[in-house]
Amino acid sequence: MADTNKSGPPDIEDIQKTLEKQIADLRKEITKINKSISARSAEMLDDASEQASDFYDTAASRASRTAQQLRSQAQSVSEAARENPVTTTAVIGVIGLLGFLAGIAVGQSMNDTPRRWYH
């Protein structure tokens, strides 16, 4: 007299099958999400690599132009120094003297004990 009624409590096997189906569906969704993330990561990596390459090319071009300008200016200064050795010597001497005086001033300002030049 065991009457199996479908309106009764769910069978354990039915619950297990339902859970297994849900787990399988979740695994499929996770796989789709992983593929999507992987594709996006690859795109972002390609974009970043392209931007870095563009930046490098721009920086290299600018550095090359800057080096060319520096060479040109150094050559101009060198030629001017060869053409005017007296003026060059005077300018270098004045710059050296100013540097020496600046060093003395800095040294005096960092000294704790005040000194007078007439003492």
C-alpha positions in Angstrom: 0.0 0.0 0.0 2.8 2.3 -0.6 1.4 4.9 -2.8 4.0 7.1 -4.5 2.6 10.5 -4.9 4.4 13.2 -6.9 3.0 15.9 -4.7 4.8 14.7 -1.7 8.3 15.7 -0.5 11.0 15.7 -3.1 13.1 12.7 -3.4 16.8 12.9 -2.4 17.8 11.7 -5.9 15.8 14.6 -7.5 17.5 17.1 -5.2 20.9 15.7 -6.0 20.2 15.8 -9.7 19.0 19.4 -9.5 22.1 20.4 -7.5 24.4 18.7 -10.0 22.7 20.4 -12.9 23.1 23.8 -11.1 26.8 23.1 -10.4 27.3 22.1 -14.1 25.6 25.4 -15.2 27.7 27.4 -12.8 30.9 25.7 -14.1 29.8 26.6 -17.7 29.2 30.3 -16.6 32.6 30.4 -14.8 34.3 29.0 -17.9 32.6 31.7 -20.0 33.6 34.4 -17.6 37.2 33.1 -17.5 37.3 33.2 -21.3 35.9 36.7 -21.4 38.5 37.9 -18.8 41.3 36.2 -20.7 40.2 37.9 -23.9 40.0 41.3 -22.3 43.3 40.9 -20.6 44.9 40.0 -23.9 43.4 43.1 -25.5 44.5 45.3 -22.6 48.0 43.9 -22.8 48.2 44.5 -26.6 47.0 48.1 -26.0 49.5 48.7 -23.3 52.3 47.2 -25.4 51.4 49.4 -28.3 51.2 52.5 -26.1 54.6 51.7 -24.6 56.1 51.2 -28.0 54.7 54.5 -29.2 56.1 56.2 -26.1 59.5 54.7 -26.6 59.6 55.7 -30.3 58.6 59.3 -29.4 61.1 59.4 -26.6 63.9 58.0 -28.8 63.1 60.5 -31.5 63.2 63.4 -29.1 66.4 62.2 -27.5 68.0 61.9 -30.9 67.0 65.5 -31.8 68.2 66.8 -28.5 71.5 65.1 -28.8 71.9 66.5 -32.3 71.1 70.0 -31.0 73.6 69.6 -28.2 76.3 68.5 -30.6 75.6 71.4 -32.8 75.7 73.9 -29.9 78.9 72.3 -28.4 80.5 72.6 -31.8 79.5 76.3 -32.0 80.9 77.0 -28.6 84.1 75.2 -29.4 84.6 77.2 -32.6 83.9 80.5 -30.7 86.4 79.5 -28.1 89.0 78.7 -30.7 88.4 82.0 -32.5 88.5 84.1 -29.2 91.0 82.5 -26.8 91.5 85.6 -24.7 87.8 86.1 -24.2 87.3 82.5 -23.4 90.0 82.5 -20.8 88.5 85.7 -19.2 85.0 84.2 -19.1 86.3 81.0 -17.5 88.4 82.9 -15.0 85.4 85.1 -14.0 83.2 82.0 -13.6 85.9 80.3 -11.5 86.2 83.4 -9.3 82.5 83.6 -8.8 82.3 79.9 -7.9 85.2 80.4 -5.4 83.5 83.4 -3.8 80.1 81.5 -3.6 81.9 78.6 -1.9 83.4 80.9 0.7 80.0 82.6 1.3 78.3 79.2 1.8 81.1 78.0 4.1 80.9 81.2 6.2 77.1 80.9 6.4 77.3 77.3 7.6 79.9 78.1 10.3 78.5 78.4 13.8 81.0 80.9 15.2 80.8 84.3 13.7 84.1 85.6 12.3 85.0 89.1 11.2 87.4 89.8 8.4 89.1 92.5 10.4 89.8 90.4 13.5 
